[in-house]
Amino acid sequence: MKVKCPTCKKRVEYSSSNPHRPFCCERCRMIDLGEWADESYSIPLNVPNEHKLDDADGLESPLNRPFKTDYEN
């Protein structure tokens, strides 16, 4: 199966014979890694509004509670 390299868009074989898959080469793989390291890419984080947590069915926000461990009495 052929796919486009995420970095350069070159068509490349996606198989176990390609050690850089889904990239076409080591260079494209390292460019992509550098983009993640520089935080050019990110995974969006949907943090609920704290006030919405307080209002939801009268539940207290878990963000306002102190952290407890099993070791505390």
BELUR-V787478 format. One line per field, one symbol per residue. psi: psi as a letter, one per 30 degrees, with the letter a starting at -180 (. if undefined). A space follows every 50 residues. Layout:
BEGIN
psi = ???
END
This chain:
BEGIN
psi = kklkkfefgkkkkjlffjfgkglfleeeeeeeeeeeeggellkkjjkkke eeeefjggkkkfffkkkklffk.
END
